[in-house]
Amino acid sequence: MSPKNGKSHHGKALPDPYTPGHGTDEYRVTHYDLDLDVKLGSNRLAGRARIKAEAREKLDSVTLSLAGLRATKVTVDGTKPAKMAQRGDQLVVAVRPAIPKGARFELDVRYEGTPRPVRGPWGEVGWEELDDGVLVAGQPVGAPTWFPCNDHASQKAPFRITVTADAGYRAISNGLLVGHRRRSSRETWVYEQLEPMAPYLATLLIGRYQEIELGKLPNRGSGRVRVFANVSPKLRGEAASGLRDQVKMVKLFSELFGPYPFRDYTVVVTEDELEIPLEAQSLSIMGRNHLRRTWEAQRLLAHELAHQWFGNSVTVRRWEDIWLHEGFACYAEWLWSDAAGLASAKERASTAWKYLASLPEDLRIGAPGPHLMFDDRVYKRGALALHAVRRAVGDDRFFRSLRAFASERRHGQASTAEFIELLDRVCAGARKFDAASVLRPWLYAEKLPPLPK
């Protein structure tokens, strides 16, 4: 696929040149129902994915992403397809007669294999074996390593995920736990994520975890939010210390960004050390090394939590706007620092600006390109862009804008242009404020703008 024209060699439209070969606009998934059987000792996965979808154009074939696993049987609306073929990391299902535009259909895919991560410009992502268990790091193209999907951030749908694994292990996935049973040497766990979720935000962890309730707090419009941790018994003491501010963080961000967008929030802590923490919808994944009381560890806890609003509930339409996830979450770190009586947001901004000033100025964070979409400059310069808006319009209008953005785009998609439009609308009374003029130098110029005063 050429990044210039956004087309595959078949001439079919793909939604994003940053992740070629992943996802299509030809149909929209409306629900995923996954049934997985995992054997930890041999790292074998047998799965069944029932995928409800709606055609956005006439379809003579349906393409899914599936990496490293073999589809053994596929039906379309209960009928064997005309043809099924796997090409690289794609599963192509030919249908006769064609599915009309606007028609709803259901794919039933049975598949199996030894799951493993896929390598890309961002390193290895997807299914990963731990010392004693499993972890899935989905961003941005890791979802197909464990289930077939329309693999793009804009393709959000509710999920039901059923996982059967070895007894004595806890399986953890997105949303609410709605079922659990044990039979002989196997245990089954059932989760429902009713709010729409992008495939890359789906995750699965299997390990010797125990669940701890850290606290609960009111959440306007959705009852109470319960905050959980899942840790191994040997990490309970460290978790009690390292995670003691999680409920306070949820409370602060709910005040600043609007109601927490899901029903519960869970932090899963692996016994393995992890290079970076991982975001997933309704939960975050940390290594045992992230339980420390240092600022470096605590800022990451705040960062991943903030993604529940900006990244998980409000998700980019295209990956080039990734600063809307990472810049927002980085700025949330500074807001937590301020509220916790550590360095102020202004001081954190000054430190970040000095750090960026020492680095090459050769990146436009509003269109960083696929290889640099997770560059640290996207995070920190994105946060500084928000700080510049805050300094230009004042705290009242700034936080009203963030709450409006989280509310109006709740469980949907957004672009930089849409964020700019919202800022201009919400901040209309601010003297001489033009959102594009404030943000453009931060997002689309390589030269670092002056530190906001």
Backbone hydrogen bonds in HBPLUS format (Angstrom, degrees):
<---DONOR---> <-ACCEPTOR-->    atom                        ^
c    i                          cat <-CA-CA->   ^        H-A-AA   ^      H-
h    n   atom  resd res      DA  || num        DHA   H-A  angle D-A-AA Bond
n    s   type  num  typ     dist DA aas  dist angle  dist       angle   num
A0006-GLY N   A0002-SER O   3.11 MM   4  6.01 147.7  2.22 160.9 169.9     1
A0014-LEU N   A0006-GLY O   3.40 MM   8  6.01 166.5  2.42 162.1 158.7     2
A0008-SER N   A0012-LYS O   3.30 MM   4  5.67 158.5  2.35 145.1 151.2     3
A0011-GLY N   A0008-SER O   2.91 MM   3  5.22 161.4  1.95 110.5 116.5     4
A0019-THR N   A0016-ASP O   3.32 MM   3  5.88 154.2  2.39 112.9 118.7     5
A0022-HIS N   A0019-THR O   3.14 MM   3  5.76 144.1  2.28 143.2 143.9     6
A0056-ARG N   A0026-GLU O   2.78 MM  30  5.21 162.2  1.81 139.1 140.3     7
A0028-ARG N   A0054-GLU O   2.84 MM  26  5.24 161.3  1.88 149.0 154.2     8
A0054-GLU N   A0028-ARG O   2.79 MM  26  5.24 145.9  1.91 141.0 152.4     9
A0030-THR N   A0052-LYS O   2.74 MM  22  5.45 166.6  1.75 135.9 140.8    10
A0031-HIS N   A0052-LYS O   3.35 MM  21  5.14 146.6  2.47 136.7 130.4    11
A0052-LYS N   A0031-HIS O   2.95 MM  21  5.14 159.3  1.99 150.7 156.2    12
A0032-TYR N   A0158-PRO O   3.03 MM 126  6.44 159.4  2.08 153.2 159.8    13
A0160-ARG N   A0032-TYR O   2.90 MM 128  6.30 136.2  2.09 144.2 158.0    14
A0033-ASP N   A0050-ARG O   2.94 MM  17  5.07 139.0  2.11 141.6 153.1    15
A0050-ARG N   A0033-ASP O   2.90 MM  17  5.07 170.5  1.91 147.3 149.7    16
A0034-LEU N   A0160-ARG O   2.79 MM 126  6.17 160.8  1.83 169.8 170.8    17
A0162-THR N   A0034-LEU O   2.82 MM 128  6.01 164.6  1.85 150.2 155.6    18
A0035-ASP N   A0048-ARG O   2.89 MM  13  5.14 152.3  1.97 151.0 158.8    19
A0048-ARG N   A0035-ASP O   2.87 MM  13  5.14 137.7  2.06 139.4 152.1    20
A0036-LEU N   A0162-THR O   2.76 MM 126  6.04 170.9  1.77 160.2 162.7    21
A0164-THR N   A0036-LEU O   2.84 MM 128  6.16 154.6  1.90 150.6 159.1    22
A0037-ASP N   A0046-ALA O   2.84 MM   9  5.18 149.5  1.93 151.9 161.5    23
A0046-ALA N   A0037-ASP O   2.99 MM   9  5.18 159.9  2.03 147.1 153.7    24
A0038-VAL N   A0164-THR O   2.82 MM 126  6.13 171.1  1.83 176.2 176.4    25
A0039-LYS N   A0044-ARG O   2.95 MM   5  5.20 165.0  1.97 151.3 156.0    26
A0043-ASN N   A0039-LYS O   2.86 MM   4  5.56 114.3  2.30 140.1 158.5    27
A0044-ARG N   A0039-LYS O   3.13 MM   5  5.20 153.4  2.21 137.9 144.1    28
A0043-ASN N   A0040-LEU O   3.21 MM   3  4.78 142.7  2.35  91.0 101.8    29
A0045-LEU N   A0113-GLY O   2.90 MM  68  5.56 166.0  1.92 168.7 173.1    30
A0113-GLY N   A0045-LEU O   2.98 MM  68  5.56 132.4  2.22 151.2 160.8    31
A0047-GLY N   A0111-TYR O   2.83 MM  64  5.27 169.9  1.84 149.1 152.6    32
A0111-TYR N   A0047-GLY O   2.93 MM  64  5.27 163.7  1.95 145.5 148.0    33
A0049-ALA N   A0109-VAL O   2.81 MM  60  5.13 163.0  1.83 150.1 155.2    34
A0109-VAL N   A0049-ALA O   2.86 MM  60  5.13 170.6  1.87 148.2 150.4    35
A0051-ILE N   A0107-LEU O   2.80 MM  56  5.07 159.4  1.84 149.5 156.3    36
A0107-LEU N   A0051-ILE O   2.86 MM  56  5.07 162.1  1.89 149.7 150.8    37
A0053-ALA N   A0105-PHE O   2.90 MM  52  5.50 161.9  1.94 167.6 167.6    38
A0105-PHE N   A0053-ALA O   2.92 MM  52  5.50 160.4  1.96 144.8 149.4    39
A0055-ALA N   A0103-ALA O   2.90 MM  48  5.53 166.3  1.92 161.2 161.2    40
A0102-GLY N   A0055-ALA O   2.80 MM  47  5.05 153.1  1.87 126.3 134.5    41
A0059-LEU N   A0099-ILE O   2.85 MM  40  4.96 165.4  1.87 147.9 152.4    42
A0099-ILE N   A0059-LEU O   2.76 MM  40  4.96 151.0  1.84 150.2 150.8    43
A0095-VAL N   A0060-ASP O   2.94 MM  35  5.30 168.9  1.95 127.8 131.3    44
A0062-VAL N   A0093-VAL O   2.77 MM  31  5.10 151.6  1.84 138.6 147.5    45
A0093-VAL N   A0062-VAL O   2.84 MM  31  5.10 168.8  1.85 148.5 152.5    46
A0064-LEU N   A0091-LEU O   2.86 MM  27  5.08 162.7  1.89 147.9 153.8    47
A0091-LEU N   A0064-LEU O   2.76 MM  27  5.08 166.5  1.78 150.6 154.8    48
A0065-SER N   A0149-CYS O   2.84 MM  84  5.41 176.2  1.84 157.0 157.7    49
A0149-CYS N   A0065-SER O   3.18 MM  84  5.41 148.3  2.28 136.0 145.3    50
A0066-LEU N   A0089-ASP O   2.93 MM  23  5.19 160.4  1.97 124.6 131.1    51
A0067-ALA N   A0144-PRO O   2.94 MM  77  5.26 168.4  1.96 117.9 121.8    52
A0070-ARG N   A0112-GLU O   2.85 MM  42  5.47 165.4  1.87 169.4 164.4    53
A0112-GLU N   A0070-ARG O   2.97 MM  42  5.47 146.9  2.08 137.7 147.1    54
A0072-THR N   A0110-ARG O   2.74 MM  38  5.62 155.3  1.80 138.7 147.4    55
A0073-LYS N   A0110-ARG O   3.39 MM  37  5.17 159.4  2.44 133.3 132.1    56
A0110-ARG N   A0073-LYS O   2.84 MM  37  5.17 171.7  1.85 162.6 164.4    57
A0075-THR N   A0108-ASP O   2.99 MM  33  5.20 147.4  2.10 136.6 146.9    58
A0108-ASP N   A0075-THR O   2.95 MM  33  5.20 155.0  2.02 151.3 153.0    59
A0076-VAL N   A0079-THR O   2.80 MM   3  5.21 164.6  1.82 149.4 149.7    60
A0079-THR N   A0076-VAL O   3.08 MM   3  5.21 162.2  2.11 107.0 112.6    61
A0077-ASP N   A0106-GLU O   2.76 MM  29  5.07 167.2  1.77 158.8 159.6    62
A0082-ALA N   A0094-ALA O   3.03 MM  12  5.41 128.5  2.31 136.0 143.2    63
A0094-ALA N   A0083-LYS O   2.83 MM  11  4.98 153.2  1.90 143.1 150.8    64
A0085-ALA N   A0092-VAL O   2.97 MM   7  5.34 156.3  2.03 149.9 157.3    65
A0092-VAL N   A0085-ALA O   2.79 MM   7  5.34 169.8  1.80 173.6 171.6    66
A0087-ARG N   A0090-GLN O   2.84 MM   3  5.26 153.2  1.91 150.3 158.6    67
A0090-GLN N   A0087-ARG O   3.00 MM   3  5.26 151.3  2.08 121.0 130.1    68
A0103-ALA N   A0100-PRO O   3.08 MM   3  5.50 162.4  2.11 132.8 135.0    69
A0118-VAL N   A0125-VAL O   2.86 MM   7  5.55 159.2  1.91 163.4 161.3    70
A0125-VAL N   A0118-VAL O   2.92 MM   7  5.55 157.8  1.97 154.5 158.9    71
A0120-GLY N   A0123-GLY O   2.96 MM   3  5.34 154.5  2.02 135.9 143.3    72
A0123-GLY N   A0120-GLY O   3.10 MM   3  5.34 159.3  2.15 122.1 120.3    73
A0126-GLY N   A0137-ALA O   2.68 MM  11  4.79 140.6  1.83 138.8 144.0    74
A0137-ALA N   A0126-GLY O   3.00 MM  11  4.79 165.7  2.02 127.8 127.1    75
A0128-GLU N   A0135-LEU O   2.76 MM   7  5.24 148.0  1.86 164.7 175.3    76
A0135-LEU N   A0128-GLU O   2.92 MM   7  5.24 151.9  2.00 155.0 162.5    77
A0130-LEU N   A0133-GLY O   2.91 MM   3  5.03 172.3  1.92 128.3 129.6    78
A0134-VAL N   A0206-ILE O   2.91 MM  72  5.01 149.4  2.00 135.9 144.1    79
A0206-ILE N   A0134-VAL O   3.05 MM  72  5.01 157.8  2.10 129.7 133.4    80
A0142-GLY N   A0138-GLY O   2.66 MM   4  3.97 163.7  1.68 142.0 136.5    81
A0145-THR N   A0142-GLY O   3.13 MM   3  5.74 162.2  2.16 119.3 124.9    82
A0146-TRP N   A0143-ALA O   3.05 MM   3  6.04 169.6  2.06 131.2 133.0    83
A0147-PHE N   A0143-ALA O   3.26 MM   4  6.40 142.1  2.41 146.8 156.2    84
A0152-HIS N   A0150-ASN O   3.03 MM   2  6.21 124.5  2.35 113.9  98.7    85
A0155-GLN N   A0152-HIS O   2.98 MM   3  5.43 157.6  2.04 115.4 122.6    86
A0157-ALA N   A0197-MET O   3.11 MM  40  5.13 156.4  2.17 116.9 118.3    87
A0197-MET N   A0157-ALA O   2.85 MM  40  5.13 153.0  1.92 111.2 115.7    88
A0159-PHE N   A0193-GLN O   2.94 MM  34  5.07 159.6  1.99 141.4 147.2    89
A0193-GLN N   A0159-PHE O   2.89 MM  34  5.07 166.7  1.90 146.2 150.5    90
A0161-ILE N   A0191-TYR O   2.87 MM  30  5.17 160.3  1.91 145.9 152.6    91
A0191-TYR N   A0161-ILE O   2.85 MM  30  5.17 161.4  1.88 144.5 150.9    92
A0163-VAL N   A0189-TRP O   2.81 MM  26  5.25 165.9  1.83 157.4 162.1    93
A0189-TRP N   A0163-VAL O   2.80 MM  26  5.25 157.3  1.85 148.4 155.2    94
A0165-ALA N   A0187-GLU O   2.89 MM  22  5.57 157.0  1.94 159.0 162.9    95
A0187-GLU N   A0165-ALA O   2.90 MM  22  5.57 164.3  1.93 158.8 163.6    96
A0169-TYR N   A0166-ASP O   3.35 MM   3  6.02 147.8  2.46 135.5 136.7    97
A0167-ALA N   A0185-SER O   2.94 MM  18  5.11 150.4  2.03 130.0 124.6    98
A0170-ARG N   A0207-GLY O   2.72 MM  37  5.55 169.7  1.73 167.6 163.8    99
A0207-GLY N   A0170-ARG O   3.16 MM  37  5.55 156.0  2.22 141.1 146.7   100
A0172-ILE N   A0205-LEU O   2.76 MM  33  5.10 158.4  1.80 155.2 161.0   101
A0205-LEU N   A0172-ILE O   2.93 MM  33  5.10 153.8  2.00 147.1 153.9   102
A0176-LEU N   A0192-GLU O   2.96 MM  16  5.39 148.9  2.06 149.4 140.9   103
A0192-GLU N   A0176-LEU O   2.94 MM  16  5.39 152.9  2.01 146.1 154.0   104
A0178-VAL N   A0190-VAL O   2.80 MM  12  5.62 158.0  1.85 148.6 156.0   105
A0190-VAL N   A0179-GLY O   2.88 MM  11  4.76 156.1  1.94 144.4 139.5   106
A0181-ARG N   A0188-THR O   3.02 MM   7  5.35 153.6  2.10 144.6 151.6   107
A0188-THR N   A0181-ARG O   2.84 MM   7  5.35 168.0  1.85 161.6 165.6   108
A0183-ARG N   A0186-ARG O   2.87 MM   3  5.40 166.3  1.89 160.8 165.4   109
A0186-ARG N   A0183-ARG O   2.92 MM   3  5.40 163.8  1.95 134.2 139.1   110
A0201-LEU N   A0198-ALA O   2.95 MM   3  5.51 151.2  2.04 118.9 127.6   111
A0202-ALA N   A0199-PRO O   3.06 MM   3  5.40 161.3  2.10 111.3 117.3   112
A0281-GLN N   A0201-LEU O   3.21 MM  80  5.41 157.7  2.26 128.2 134.0   113
A0210-GLN N   A0231-VAL O   2.65 MM  21  5.43 151.8  1.73 142.8 148.7   114
A0231-VAL N   A0210-GLN O   3.04 MM  21  5.43 154.9  2.11 150.1 146.8   115
A0212-ILE N   A0229-ALA O   2.72 MM  17  5.14 159.7  1.76 160.8 166.0   116
A0229-ALA N   A0212-ILE O   2.79 MM  17  5.14 150.5  1.88 151.3 160.1   117
A0214-LEU N   A0227-VAL O   2.69 MM  13  5.43 147.6  1.79 147.3 157.9   118
A0227-VAL N   A0215-GLY O   2.82 MM  12  5.42 171.0  1.83 165.7 163.2   119
A0217-LEU N   A0225-VAL O   3.03 MM   8  5.45 145.7  2.15 140.4 151.0   120
A0225-VAL N   A0217-LEU O   2.82 MM   8  5.45 163.6  1.85 168.3 164.9   121
A0219-ASN N   A0223-GLY O   2.76 MM   4  5.54 145.7  1.88 170.5 161.8   122
A0222-SER N   A0219-ASN O   2.95 MM   3  5.63 168.7  1.96 143.5 145.7   123
A0265-TYR N   A0226-ARG O   3.03 MM  39  6.44 161.8  2.07 162.6 165.8   124
A0228-PHE N   A0265-TYR O   2.82 MM  37  6.22 164.5  1.84 158.8 164.2   125
A0267-VAL N   A0228-PHE O   2.94 MM  39  6.28 153.4  2.02 137.0 143.7   126
A0230-ASN N   A0267-VAL O   2.85 MM  37  6.28 153.6  1.92 152.8 156.5   127
A0269-VAL N   A0230-ASN O   2.95 MM  39  6.24 169.0  1.97 166.2 166.9   128
A0235-LEU N   A0232-SER O   2.91 MM   3  5.46 159.1  1.95 120.5 127.4   129
A0236-ARG N   A0233-PRO O   3.35 MM   3  5.47 171.5  2.36 110.0 112.0   130
A0239-ALA N   A0235-LEU O   2.85 MM   4  5.99 156.1  1.91 157.1 164.8   131
A0240-ALA N   A0236-ARG O   2.95 MM   4  6.14 154.6  2.02 148.9 154.9   132
A0241-SER N   A0237-GLY O   3.37 MM   4  6.69 146.9  2.49 142.5 149.8   133
A0242-GLY N   A0238-GLU O   2.80 MM   4  5.95 172.3  1.81 160.0 160.1   134
A0243-LEU N   A0239-ALA O   2.87 MM   4  5.45 158.2  1.91 144.5 148.7   135
A0244-ARG N   A0241-SER O   3.35 MM   3  5.38 170.3  2.36 110.5 111.4   136
A0246-GLN N   A0243-LEU O   3.15 MM   3  5.50 171.4  2.16 118.1 120.2   137
A0249-MET N   A0245-ASP O   2.90 MM   4  6.17 150.7  1.98 153.4 162.4   138
A0250-VAL N   A0246-GLN O   3.00 MM   4  6.32 158.4  2.05 151.3 156.4   139
A0251-LYS N   A0247-VAL O   2.97 MM   4  6.22 158.9  2.02 148.6 154.5   140
A0252-LEU N   A0248-LYS O   2.90 MM   4  6.13 163.1  1.93 150.4 154.5   141
A0253-PHE N   A0249-MET O   2.96 MM   4  6.13 177.5  1.96 158.7 159.3   142
A0254-SER N   A0250-VAL O   2.94 MM   4  5.97 146.7  2.05 143.1 152.6   143
A0255-GLU N   A0251-LYS O   3.11 MM   4  6.36 143.2  2.26 142.5 151.6   144
A0255-GLU N   A0252-LEU O   3.07 MM   3  5.22 125.5  2.37  98.1 112.1   145
A0256-LEU N   A0252-LEU O   2.97 MM   4  6.28 154.8  2.03 150.8 158.4   146
A0257-PHE N   A0253-PHE O   2.72 MM   4  5.50 163.5  1.75 146.1 151.4   147
A0258-GLY N   A0254-SER O   3.08 MM   4  4.76 133.5  2.31 112.5 121.4   148
A0266-THR N   A0282-SER O   3.20 MM  16  6.58 148.5  2.30 138.1 147.4   149
A0284-SER N   A0266-THR O   2.91 MM  18  6.46 147.5  2.02 154.4 164.9   150
A0268-VAL N   A0284-SER O   2.85 MM  16  6.18 171.9  1.85 165.0 166.4   151
A0286-MET N   A0268-VAL O   2.76 MM  18  6.07 170.4  1.77 167.6 171.0   152
A0270-THR N   A0286-MET O   2.83 MM  16  6.32 159.5  1.88 161.0 161.3   153
A0288-ARG N   A0272-ASP O   3.39 MM  16  6.34 153.3  2.47 129.6 134.4   154
A0278-LEU N   A0285-ILE O   2.87 MM   7  4.96 159.4  1.91 143.5 150.1   155
A0285-ILE N   A0278-LEU O   2.87 MM   7  4.96 164.6  1.90 152.6 154.7   156
A0280-ALA N   A0283-LEU O   3.10 MM   3  5.37 133.0  2.33 168.4 160.5   157
A0283-LEU N   A0280-ALA O   3.17 MM   3  5.37 163.9  2.20 119.7 123.4   158
A0290-HIS N   A0287-GLY O   2.90 MM   3  5.51 167.3  1.92 120.7 124.9   159
A0291-LEU N   A0288-ARG O   3.32 MM   3  5.71 159.2  2.36 116.4 116.4   160
A0298-GLN N   A0294-THR O   2.97 MM   4  6.17 170.5  1.97 156.7 159.8   161
A0299-ARG N   A0295-TRP O   2.81 MM   4  5.75 158.9  1.85 153.8 158.0   162
A0301-LEU N   A0297-ALA O   3.30 MM   4  6.70 146.1  2.42 143.2 152.1   163
A0302-ALA N   A0298-GLN O   3.10 MM   4  6.44 157.5  2.16 148.6 154.0   164
A0303-HIS N   A0299-ARG O   2.82 MM   4  6.00 155.5  1.88 144.9 152.6   165
A0304-GLU N   A0300-LEU O   3.00 MM   4  6.14 171.3  2.01 150.8 151.5   166
A0305-LEU N   A0301-LEU O   3.19 MM   4  6.26 156.0  2.25 140.8 147.7   167
A0306-ALA N   A0302-ALA O   2.96 MM   4  6.16 160.5  2.00 152.5 157.4   168
A0307-HIS N   A0304-GLU O   3.27 MM   3  5.27 133.5  2.50  94.3 106.3   169
A0308-GLN N   A0305-LEU O   2.94 MM   3  5.71 161.4  1.98 121.3 127.0   170
A0309-TRP N   A0306-ALA O   3.07 MM   3  5.75 142.8  2.21 117.4 124.7   171
A0310-PHE N   A0306-ALA O   3.13 MM   4  6.40 169.0  2.15 152.4 152.0   172
A0312-ASN N   A0307-HIS O   2.88 MM   5  5.93 147.2  1.99 179.0 169.8   173
A0313-SER N   A0308-GLN O   3.11 MM   5  5.99 138.2  2.29 126.7 137.8   174
A0314-VAL N   A0309-TRP O   3.04 MM   5  6.16 158.9  2.08 146.2 152.9   175
A0311-GLY N   A0314-VAL O   2.68 MM   3  5.33 134.4  1.88 139.6 153.9   176
A0315-THR N   A0412-GLY O   3.03 MM  97  6.27 169.9  2.04 148.6 151.9   177
A0414-ALA N   A0315-THR O   2.94 MM  99  6.13 131.6  2.18 140.0 146.4   178
A0317-ARG N   A0414-ALA O   3.04 MM  97  5.67 138.9  2.21 149.5 146.8   179
A0321-ASP N   A0318-ARG O   3.13 MM   3  6.05 167.9  2.14 127.1 130.3   180
A0322-ILE N   A0319-TRP O   3.04 MM   3  5.29 138.1  2.22 126.7 123.1   181
A0324-LEU N   A0321-ASP O   2.89 MM   3  5.90 164.1  1.91 132.9 136.3   182
A0325-HIS N   A0322-ILE O   2.89 MM   3  5.39 151.5  1.97 113.2 121.8   183
A0326-GLU N   A0322-ILE O   3.02 MM   4  6.36 159.9  2.06 161.9 160.5   184
A0327-GLY N   A0323-TRP O   2.78 MM   4  4.86 141.1  1.93 119.8 132.8   185
A0329-ALA N   A0325-HIS O   3.05 MM   4  6.25 159.0  2.10 145.7 152.1   186
A0330-CYS N   A0326-GLU O   2.91 MM   4  5.97 154.5  1.97 143.7 150.8   187
A0331-TYR N   A0327-GLY O   2.96 MM   4  6.13 154.4  2.02 141.8 148.9   188
A0332-ALA N   A0328-PHE O   2.96 MM   4  6.22 143.9  2.09 141.7 152.1   189
A0333-GLU N   A0329-ALA O   3.23 MM   4  6.60 138.1  2.42 137.1 146.7   190
A0333-GLU N   A0330-CYS O   3.09 MM   3  5.20 128.2  2.37  96.6 109.8   191
A0334-TRP N   A0331-TYR O   3.05 MM   3  5.17 115.1  2.49  97.5 112.1   192
A0335-LEU N   A0331-TYR O   2.99 MM   4  6.38 148.1  2.10 146.5 156.3   193
A0336-TRP N   A0332-ALA O   2.93 MM   4  6.17 154.6  1.99 149.6 155.5   194
A0337-SER N   A0333-GLU O   2.93 MM   4  6.23 158.8  1.98 148.9 155.2   195
A0338-ASP N   A0334-TRP O   2.98 MM   4  6.19 156.6  2.03 144.0 149.6   196
A0339-ALA N   A0335-LEU O   2.99 MM   4  6.23 168.8  2.01 149.6 152.2   197
A0340-ALA N   A0336-TRP O   2.82 MM   4  5.90 148.0  1.92 153.2 161.9   198
A0342-LEU N   A0337-SER O   2.89 MM   5  5.03 153.8  1.96 168.0 162.2   199
A0341-GLY N   A0338-ASP O   3.16 MM   3  5.45 161.7  2.20 109.5 114.1   200
A0348-ARG N   A0344-SER O   2.88 MM   4  6.24 159.5  1.92 154.1 160.1   201
A0349-ALA N   A0345-ALA O   2.86 MM   4  6.03 152.6  1.93 145.9 153.5   202
A0350-SER N   A0346-LYS O   3.02 MM   4  6.28 153.0  2.09 143.2 150.0   203
A0351-THR N   A0347-GLU O   3.00 MM   4  6.28 159.8  2.04 150.5 155.5   204
A0352-ALA N   A0348-ARG O   2.94 MM   4  6.15 159.7  1.98 148.6 154.2   205
A0353-TRP N   A0349-ALA O   2.88 MM   4  6.07 157.2  1.93 149.1 155.5   206
A0354-LYS N   A0350-SER O   3.04 MM   4  6.28 163.0  2.07 149.9 153.7   207
A0355-TYR N   A0351-THR O   3.05 MM   4  6.27 152.5  2.12 144.5 152.3   208
A0356-LEU N   A0352-ALA O   2.89 MM   4  6.17 162.5  1.92 153.9 158.0   209
A0357-ALA N   A0353-TRP O   2.86 MM   4  6.05 149.4  1.95 148.0 157.1   210
A0358-SER N   A0355-TYR O   3.10 MM   3  5.40 147.7  2.21 104.0 113.5   211
A0359-LEU N   A0356-LEU O   3.02 MM   3  5.24 162.2  2.05 110.2 115.9   212
A0367-ALA N   A0364-ARG O   3.04 MM   3  5.63 161.8  2.08 118.1 123.9   213
A0366-GLY N   A0443-LEU O   2.76 MM  77  4.51 156.8  1.81 140.9 133.1   214
A0372-LEU N   A0369-GLY O   3.20 MM   3  5.68 142.1  2.35 111.9 121.6   215
A0375-ASP N   A0372-LEU O   3.08 MM   3  4.98 165.5  2.10 111.2 110.8   216
A0378-VAL N   A0375-ASP O   2.90 MM   3  5.56 142.3  2.05 118.0 127.4   217
A0380-LYS N   A0376-ASP O   3.06 MM   4  6.37 171.8  2.07 161.6 159.7   218
A0381-ARG N   A0377-ARG O   2.87 MM   4  5.48 152.5  1.95 135.4 144.6   219
A0382-GLY N   A0378-VAL O   3.09 MM   4  5.59 139.3  2.26 120.3 131.4   220
A0383-ALA N   A0379-TYR O   3.00 MM   4  6.27 149.7  2.10 141.8 150.0   221
A0384-LEU N   A0380-LYS O   2.96 MM   4  6.23 153.4  2.03 142.2 149.5   222
A0385-ALA N   A0381-ARG O   2.90 MM   4  6.14 141.0  2.05 139.7 150.1   223
A0386-LEU N   A0382-GLY O   3.21 MM   4  6.59 152.6  2.29 144.1 149.9   224
A0387-HIS N   A0383-ALA O   2.93 MM   4  6.27 153.5  2.00 145.6 154.0   225
A0388-ALA N   A0384-LEU O   2.85 MM   4  6.07 147.3  1.96 144.1 152.4   226
A0389-VAL N   A0385-ALA O   3.14 MM   4  6.50 151.1  2.23 142.7 149.6   227
A0390-ARG N   A0386-LEU O   2.91 MM   4  6.23 162.0  1.95 153.1 158.1   228
A0391-ARG N   A0387-HIS O   2.92 MM   4  6.17 160.8  1.96 150.6 155.0   229
A0392-ALA N   A0388-ALA O   3.04 MM   4  6.18 139.2  2.21 138.0 149.0   230
A0392-ALA N   A0389-VAL O   3.05 MM   3  5.02 123.6  2.38  93.9 109.1   231
A0393-VAL N   A0389-VAL O   2.99 MM   4  6.22 149.0  2.09 156.5 163.4   232
A0394-GLY N   A0390-ARG O   2.80 MM   4  5.33 147.5  1.90 148.7 154.4   233
A0398-PHE N   A0394-GLY O   3.04 MM   4  6.06 157.6  2.09 153.2 160.2   234
A0399-PHE N   A0395-ASP O   2.96 MM   4  6.02 178.6  1.96 158.0 158.2   235
A0400-ARG N   A0396-ASP O   3.06 MM   4  6.14 148.3  2.16 143.0 152.5   236
A0401-SER N   A0397-ARG O   2.92 MM   4  6.04 146.6  2.03 142.4 150.9   237
A0401-SER N   A0398-PHE O   3.11 MM   3  5.14 120.1  2.48  93.4 108.2   238
A0402-LEU N   A0398-PHE O   3.07 MM   4  6.50 152.9  2.15 147.5 154.5   239
A0403-ARG N   A0399-PHE O   3.00 MM   4  6.15 161.6  2.04 144.3 149.2   240
A0404-ALA N   A0400-ARG O   2.90 MM   4  6.04 153.8  1.97 142.4 150.2   241
A0405-PHE N   A0401-SER O   2.85 MM   4  6.03 157.8  1.90 149.8 155.9   242
A0406-ALA N   A0402-LEU O   2.98 MM   4  6.18 165.2  2.01 149.2 152.7   243
A0407-SER N   A0403-ARG O   2.92 MM   4  6.03 147.6  2.03 142.4 151.7   244
A0408-GLU N   A0404-ALA O   2.76 MM   4  5.79 174.3  1.76 156.8 158.6   245
A0409-ARG N   A0405-PHE O   3.14 MM   4  5.92 151.7  2.22 140.0 147.0   246
A0410-ARG N   A0407-SER O   3.34 MM   3  5.05 166.5  2.36 102.0 104.4   247
A0412-GLY N   A0409-ARG O   2.90 MM   3  5.18 138.7  2.07 147.0 138.1   248
A0419-PHE N   A0415-SER O   3.02 MM   4  6.35 149.2  2.12 147.3 156.1   249
A0420-ILE N   A0416-THR O   2.91 MM   4  6.20 158.0  1.96 155.1 161.0   250
A0421-GLU N   A0417-ALA O   3.00 MM   4  6.23 158.8  2.05 145.3 151.0   251
A0422-LEU N   A0418-GLU O   3.03 MM   4  6.20 155.8  2.09 141.2 147.4   252
A0423-LEU N   A0419-PHE O   2.94 MM   4  6.22 160.5  1.98 150.9 155.9   253
A0424-ASP N   A0420-ILE O   3.04 MM   4  6.32 165.4  2.06 155.2 158.1   254
A0425-ARG N   A0421-GLU O   3.07 MM   4  6.28 151.0  2.16 143.9 152.0   255
A0426-VAL N   A0422-LEU O   2.84 MM   4  6.04 174.6  1.85 165.7 165.6   256
A0427-CYS N   A0423-LEU O   2.85 MM   4  5.66 155.8  1.91 148.1 155.3   257
A0430-ALA N   A0427-CYS O   2.91 MM   3  5.47 164.1  1.94 121.8 127.2   258
A0433-PHE N   A0430-ALA O   3.42 MM   3  5.62 159.3  2.46 126.0 120.4   259
A0437-SER N   A0434-ASP O   3.04 MM   3  5.43 118.0  2.44 107.1 122.0   260
A0438-VAL N   A0434-ASP O   3.13 MM   4  6.47 150.9  2.22 154.4 163.3   261
A0439-LEU N   A0435-ALA O   2.89 MM   4  6.06 166.9  1.90 158.9 162.5   262
A0440-ARG N   A0436-ALA O   2.79 MM   4  5.50 158.0  1.84 146.7 152.4   263
A0442-TRP N   A0439-LEU O   2.98 MM   3  5.38 123.4  2.31 111.0 125.7   264
A0443-LEU N   A0439-LEU O   2.94 MM   4  6.07 153.3  2.01 160.0 168.5   265
A0444-TYR N   A0440-ARG O   2.78 MM   4  5.43 168.6  1.79 155.9 159.4   266
